[in-house]
């Protein structure tokens, strides 16, 4: 399910005109609000399902970019040797002049990737949690940092944000339905990511309310 498909379903169930470009833009904002809400909650659990593993090659300065903007490093292996993950300040304090020699023993997160110390070119394997970025209008389903089984759940979240911030339905029966389905979907996602899920959750809204 592509991003614009989820967005269009939110527009439909929010009883808005799908031909209105402004409404579609607002619906994308509602979707992103729900997406960030869910991912920020799940990142606290650091589930393996949200982690990415990449093989990288550092330059002479010991730096390498990752394919996705990183939120946190989980593991960095230099060959088969795990590096100690430290803060940028700790890495600077360990070698303030960047003159240390030998194979890397430390690694830290940068704005777009990894820095190893001592600095040298070489190959490494990085396990990290990507930083959530806003879903784009033409975004592919692969850009959604949630298990594919639960992508439809974002429809409920988008409807909650639509009701709260666009239509002001703070006490309506409709909002209560959206909020209940969204809360249950997030709870099931957490259980699923922690390996405790039982029966699969059907989260795709269907039909009229």
C-alpha positions in Angstrom: 0.0 0.0 0.0 1.7 3.2 -1.2 1.6 6.4 0.8 -0.9 8.1 -1.4 -3.2 5.1 -1.2 -3.3 5.4 2.6 -3.8 9.2 2.3 -6.7 8.8 -0.1 -8.4 6.3 2.2 -8.1 8.9 5.0 -9.7 11.5 2.8 -12.5 9.1 1.9 -13.3 8.1 5.5 -13.0 11.7 6.7 -15.9 12.5 4.3 -13.8 15.0 2.3 -13.7 15.7 -1.4 -10.9 13.6 -2.9 -10.5 16.0 -5.8 -9.5 18.9 -3.6 -5.7 19.3 -3.7 -5.7 21.2 -0.4 -7.6 18.4 1.3 -5.1 15.9 0.0 -2.2 18.0 1.3 -3.9 18.3 4.7 -4.6 14.5 4.7 -0.9 13.9 4.1 -0.1 16.0 7.2 -2.7 14.0 9.2 -1.0 10.8 8.0 2.4 12.0 8.9 1.3 13.1 12.4 0.0 9.6 13.0 3.1 8.1 11.5 5.5 10.1 13.8 3.3 9.3 16.8 3.5 5.6 16.2 7.2 5.5 15.2 8.3 7.6 18.2 6.5 5.3 20.6 8.0 2.2 18.9 11.5 3.5 18.8 11.5 3.6 22.6 11.2 -0.2 22.5 14.1 -0.5 20.0 12.4 -3.5 18.3 14.6 -5.4 15.8 11.9 -5.0 13.1 12.7 -1.3 13.0 16.4 -1.8 12.6 18.4 -1.7 9.4 21.7 -3.5 8.7 24.1 -2.1 6.1 27.6 -2.8 4.9 29.6 0.4 4.7 33.0 1.5 3.6 34.6 4.3 5.6 36.8 7.0 4.0 40.3 8.0 5.2 38.7 10.1 7.9 36.8 7.1 9.2 33.4 8.3 8.1 30.6 6.7 6.1 27.1 7.8 5.2 24.1 5.4 5.7 21.3 4.9 3.2 18.7 6.3 5.7 19.3 9.1 8.2 20.2 7.3 11.5 18.4 7.8 14.8 20.6 5.5 16.9 23.4 3.0 16.4 22.7 -0.5 17.7 26.0 -2.3 16.7 29.0 -1.5 14.6 31.3 -4.4 13.5 34.8 -3.8 12.1 35.2 -7.1 10.4 34.0 -9.4 13.2 35.1 -7.1 16.0 32.4 -5.0 17.7 33.3 -1.4 18.3 32.3 0.5 21.4 29.5 3.0 20.6 30.1 6.3 22.2 28.9 9.9 21.9 30.7 12.3 19.6 32.0 14.2 22.6 33.5 11.0 24.1 35.1 10.1 20.8 36.6 13.6 20.6 37.9 13.4 24.2 39.5 10.0 23.4 41.5 11.4 20.5 41.2 15.2 20.3 43.9 15.6 17.6 42.7 12.6 15.6 46.2 11.1 15.6 45.5 7.7 17.0 46.8 4.7 14.9 45.6 1.2 14.5 42.2 -0.5 13.9 39.1 1.3 15.0 37.8 0.6 18.5 35.2 3.3 18.9 32.2 4.4 16.8 29.7 7.3 17.1 26.7 8.6 15.3 27.0 11.5 12.9 24.2 13.5 11.2 24.0 11.1 8.3 26.1 8.1 9.3 29.0 6.8 11.3 32.5 7.9 12.5 35.0 5.3 13.6 38.1 6.0 15.7 41.1 5.6 15.1 40.2 7.0 11.7 40.9 4.8 8.7 39.4 3.5 5.5 37.8 0.1 5.7 34.7 -2.0 5.7 32.2 -2.3 8.5 28.7 -3.6 9.2 26.3 -1.2 10.9 23.0 -2.0 12.6 21.0 1.1 13.3 17.5 2.5 13.8 16.6 5.0 11.0 15.4 8.4 11.9 11.8 8.8 10.9 11.3 11.2 8.1 8.0 12.6 6.7 6.2 10.4 4.2 6.1 11.9 0.8 3.2 12.2 -1.6 4.7 9.7 -4.0 6.4 7.7 -1.3 6.8 3.9 -1.7 5.5 1.6 1.0 9.2 0.6 1.7 9.7 4.1 3.2 7.3 3.4 6.0 9.3 2.3 9.1 6.6 0.0 10.4 5.9 -3.7 9.7 3.9 -3.9 6.4 1.1 -5.8 8.2 0.3 -2.7 10.1 0.5 0.0 7.5 -3.2 0.1 7.2 -3.4 1.1 10.8 -2.1 4.5 9.9 -5.5 5.2 8.4 -7.0 5.2 11.9 -4.3 7.4 13.2 -4.8 9.9 10.3 -8.5 10.0 11.0 -7.8 10.8 14.7 -5.6 13.7 13.8 -8.1 14.8 11.2 -10.9 14.8 13.7 -8.9 16.5 16.5 -7.2 19.3 14.5 -9.2 19.8 11.4 -12.8 19.1 12.3 -12.8 19.6 16.1 -14.7 16.4 16.8 -13.2 16.2 20.3 -16.3 14.4 21.8 -18.0 12.9 18.9 -18.9 9.2 18.6 -16.9 9.2 15.3 -13.7 10.4 17.0 -14.2 7.9 19.8 -14.3 5.1 17.2 -11.2 6.3 15.5 -9.3 6.8 18.7 -10.2 3.3 20.0 -9.2 1.6 16.8 -5.9 3.6 16.7 -5.0 2.8 20.3 -5.7 -0.9 19.8 -3.7 -0.9 16.6 -0.7 0.7 18.3 -0.9 -1.7 21.2 -1.0 -4.7 18.7 2.0 -3.2 16.8 4.0 -3.0 20.1 3.1 -6.6 21.0 4.0 -7.8 17.5 7.4 -6.1 17.5 8.1 -7.5 20.9 7.4 -11.0 19.6 4.3 -11.4 21.8 1.5 -11.0 19.2 -1.1 -13.7 18.9 -4.0 -13.4 16.5 -3.3 -11.1 13.6 -5.1 -7.7 13.8 -7.4 -6.6 11.0 -6.9 -2.9 11.0 -8.1 -1.8 7.6 -11.3 0.3 7.8 -13.9 -1.1 5.5 -17.4 0.1 4.5 -19.4 2.9 6.0 -19.7 3.7 9.6 
